[in-house]
Amino acid sequence: MAKAKKEENNSKPRVKVSFFKAFLILIGADLVLLLAPGVGLLNSAFYIGEMISWPALVIGLALLAFGFNGVFRKM
């Protein structure tokens, strides 16, 4: 009979998630979903002017990009 192979150590490095970056992703996603011009949830229920909607969309997308940039760190 063949011998069972020994368990080898996991060679993949552990990944640590940055809480601050994950929080920025959540805030950015909320801004985009709520205040997107024409399709946002708050724009569907209430009239929110374009002077607020477009900058909020741009800020939300910037927060998403900044958050996804470094959310996972190697340990």
Backbone hydrogen bonds, N-H to C=O, Kabsch-Sander energy under -0.5 kcal/mol:
donor,donor_aa,acceptor,acceptor_aa,energy
11,S,9,N,-0.6
16,K,73,R,-3.6
18,S,71,V,-2.5
22,A,18,S,-2.0
23,F,19,F,-2.2
24,L,20,F,-2.1
25,I,21,K,-1.9
26,L,22,A,-1.9
27,I,23,F,-2.3
28,G,24,L,-2.5
29,A,25,I,-2.4
30,D,26,L,-2.1
31,L,27,I,-2.3
32,V,28,G,-2.2
33,L,29,A,-2.7
34,L,30,D,-2.4
35,L,31,L,-2.2
36,A,32,V,-1.0
40,G,36,A,-2.5
41,L,33,L,-2.2
42,L,34,L,-1.7
43,N,34,L,-0.9
44,S,40,G,-1.5
45,A,41,L,-1.2
46,F,42,L,-2.9
48,I,46,F,-0.8
52,I,49,G,-1.2
53,S,49,G,-2.1
54,W,50,E,-1.6
56,A,52,I,-1.8
57,L,53,S,-2.2
58,V,54,W,-2.4
59,I,55,P,-2.6
60,G,56,A,-2.4
61,L,57,L,-2.4
62,A,58,V,-2.2
63,L,59,I,-2.5
64,L,60,G,-2.1
65,A,61,L,-2.3
66,F,62,A,-2.7
67,G,63,L,-2.4
68,F,64,L,-2.6
69,N,65,A,-1.2
70,G,66,F,-0.7
70,G,67,G,-0.6
73,R,16,K,-3.0
75,M,14,R,-2.4
